[in-house]
Amino acid sequence: MAHSANSSEETGLLTRWVPERFKHSAVYRWLLRITRVFQFLSSVISLGIFSSRLAKVYRLINSIKTRRGVNRSYGAVEGILAAAVLYTIIAMLTSMLLKGGGRKWLRWLWVIFDLAFVGAFIAVAVITSPNGGMAGPKHCYRDRNATNVDNYTGNVANTEDDTCNLPWGTFVLAIISTLLHAITSAFHEVRDHFKQDHHIREKTVASRDDGVERLNNGNDRAVGRY
């Protein structure tokens, strides 16, 4: 009964298939926490890379357009990455402050969010894909209104888009983040009932042995009287 009650408290799509002893070990718990850390690092690095790209594209595009603005796909990627950074921070803090990840409904909420970010990072990978992505590395720009001229050579100042290949980093990290969020949606921490159940079982066996010993002693005394 204790095992079934423990299983009913588990969350994560594949947690129940993890071997019991490994599931309740510190190694399993820290592997999941390290996965969260890698999610955070992947999102932060990707956000930094893409923000640098977006800033340069914004300057170059607006130098040749009368109406200010950039493709909406850039804003979508930026928003997803920022949301992922915030989510992973909250998830890491929750995991460290609440034993077992908090209440059951909260842990299932993380599963839903992780699945949502799996889809979101697939979208980021598509948008930043080198094969036709709307914010991919093949979209390079030139500042047509550059007026800086070298007085000695007469050459126009370099106005090439030097961030053209940065979306490669976002594309690769989006694939990594997709896999990391798939892992944390499938496997979650479990409350450590294993040691507690083992301790209760040992106490039950000890008290039963003690009762048997007392009964035997009582029988020995009764036989001694006769």
C-alpha positions in Angstrom: 0.0 0.0 0.0 2.9 2.4 0.8 4.3 1.8 -2.7 1.0 2.5 -4.5 0.5 5.6 -2.4 4.0 6.8 -3.3 3.4 6.1 -7.0 0.2 8.2 -7.0 2.2 11.2 -5.8 4.7 11.0 -8.7 4.6 13.4 -11.6 6.4 13.5 -14.9 5.4 11.6 -18.0 7.9 8.7 -17.6 8.9 9.0 -13.9 7.0 5.8 -12.9 9.3 3.7 -15.3 12.5 4.8 -13.4 13.8 2.0 -11.1 12.7 2.6 -7.5 16.2 2.7 -5.9 17.6 5.1 -8.6 14.4 7.2 -8.4 14.9 7.9 -4.7 18.6 8.5 -4.9 20.5 11.8 -4.7 22.0 11.1 -8.1 18.6 11.1 -9.8 17.6 14.3 -7.9 20.8 16.2 -8.9 20.7 15.0 -12.5 17.2 16.7 -12.8 18.5 19.8 -11.1 21.6 20.0 -13.3 19.3 19.6 -16.4 17.4 22.7 -15.2 20.7 24.6 -14.9 21.6 23.7 -18.4 18.2 24.8 -19.6 18.8 28.2 -17.9 22.3 28.5 -19.4 21.1 27.6 -22.9 18.2 30.1 -22.7 20.4 32.9 -21.3 23.2 32.4 -23.9 20.7 32.1 -26.7 18.9 35.3 -25.6 22.2 37.2 -25.5 23.2 36.0 -29.0 19.9 36.8 -30.5 19.5 40.1 -28.8 22.8 41.2 -30.3 21.6 40.1 -33.7 18.3 41.9 -33.2 19.9 45.2 -32.2 22.1 45.2 -35.3 19.3 44.2 -37.6 17.1 46.9 -36.1 19.7 49.6 -36.8 20.4 48.4 -40.4 16.7 47.9 -41.4 15.6 51.2 -40.0 18.4 53.0 -42.0 16.7 51.9 -45.2 13.0 51.9 -44.3 10.7 54.9 -43.9 8.5 52.9 -41.5 10.5 51.8 -38.4 10.4 48.2 -37.3 11.7 44.6 -38.1 10.1 41.3 -39.0 7.8 40.0 -36.3 9.6 36.7 -36.2 12.5 38.5 -34.4 10.1 39.6 -31.7 8.7 36.2 -31.4 12.1 34.6 -30.8 13.1 37.3 -28.4 9.9 36.8 -26.4 10.2 33.0 -26.2 13.8 33.2 -25.1 13.0 35.8 -22.4 10.1 33.7 -21.1 12.3 30.6 -21.0 14.9 32.4 -18.9 12.3 33.5 -16.4 10.6 30.1 -16.3 13.9 28.2 -15.7 14.8 30.6 -12.8 11.4 30.0 -11.1 11.7 26.2 -11.7 15.2 26.0 -10.2 14.2 28.0 -7.2 11.1 25.9 -6.7 13.1 22.7 -7.0 15.7 23.9 -4.4 13.2 25.4 -1.9 10.4 22.9 -2.0 11.2 19.2 -1.2 10.1 17.0 -4.1 9.2 20.1 -6.2 6.2 21.1 -4.2 2.6 19.9 -4.3 1.4 17.5 -6.9 -0.7 20.1 -8.9 2.4 22.4 -9.0 4.6 19.6 -10.4 2.1 18.8 -13.1 2.0 22.5 -13.9 5.7 22.3 -14.6 5.1 19.3 -16.9 2.6 21.4 -18.9 5.0 24.4 -19.1 7.9 22.1 -20.1 5.8 20.6 -22.9 4.8 24.2 -24.0 8.5 25.2 -24.2 9.3 22.0 -26.2 6.9 23.4 -28.8 8.2 27.0 -28.4 11.8 26.0 -29.0 10.8 23.9 -32.0 9.3 27.1 -33.3 12.5 29.0 -32.5 14.5 26.4 -34.4 12.2 26.7 -37.4 12.4 30.6 -37.4 16.2 30.6 -37.1 16.8 27.7 -39.4 19.6 28.2 -41.9 17.4 26.7 -44.5 14.9 29.5 -45.1 14.1 30.6 -41.5 12.7 34.1 -41.4 15.3 35.1 -38.8 17.9 32.7 -40.0 21.6 33.3 -40.8 21.1 33.8 -44.5 19.3 37.1 -44.0 22.1 39.7 -44.2 21.7 43.4 -44.5 23.6 46.5 -45.7 23.2 50.1 -44.6 22.4 51.9 -47.9 22.4 55.3 -46.3 26.0 55.1 -45.0 27.7 58.5 -45.6 31.0 57.9 -43.7 33.8 58.1 -46.2 37.5 57.6 -45.6 39.1 61.0 -46.5 42.3 59.3 -47.6 41.1 56.5 -49.7 37.5 57.6 -50.6 36.1 54.2 -49.5 32.7 54.0 -47.9 32.8 52.9 -44.3 32.1 49.2 -43.6 28.4 48.8 -43.0 28.1 45.1 -43.5 25.9 43.0 -41.2 28.6 41.5 -39.0 26.0 39.6 -36.9 24.8 37.6 -39.9 25.9 34.2 -38.5 24.7 34.7 -34.9 21.3 32.9 -35.6 23.4 29.7 -36.0 24.0 29.8 -32.2 20.3 30.4 -31.5 19.3 27.6 -33.9 21.7 25.0 -32.2 20.7 26.1 -28.7 17.0 25.9 -29.6 17.5 22.2 -30.5 19.4 21.6 -27.2 16.7 23.4 -25.2 14.0 21.3 -26.9 15.7 18.1 -25.7 16.3 19.5 -22.2 12.7 20.5 -21.7 11.5 17.1 -23.0 13.6 15.5 -20.4 12.2 17.6 -17.5 8.7 17.0 -18.7 9.2 13.3 -18.7 11.1 12.9 -15.4 10.4 14.7 -12.2 11.7 14.5 -8.6 9.7 12.3 -6.2 9.1 12.7 -2.5 11.6 10.6 -0.6 9.2 8.1 1.0 11.6 5.2 0.3 13.8 5.7 3.4 10.8 6.6 5.6 8.9 3.4 4.5 12.1 1.4 5.1 12.5 2.9 8.6 8.8 2.2 9.5 9.2 -1.4 8.2 12.3 -1.9 10.4 10.5 -0.6 13.5 7.5 -2.9 12.8 9.8 -5.9 12.5 11.7 -4.9 15.6 8.5 -4.5 17.7 7.1 -7.8 16.3 10.3 -9.5 17.4 10.1 -7.9 20.8 6.6 -9.1 21.2 7.5 -12.7 20.2 10.4 -12.6 22.7 8.1 -11.4 25.5 5.6 -14.1 24.6 8.4 -16.8 24.7 9.6 -15.4 28.0 6.1 -15.6 29.4 5.7 -19.2 28.2 9.0 -20.1 29.8 7.9 -18.7 33.1 4.6 -20.6 32.9 6.4 -23.9 32.2 8.8 -23.2 35.1 5.9 -22.9 37.5 4.6 -26.3 36.6 
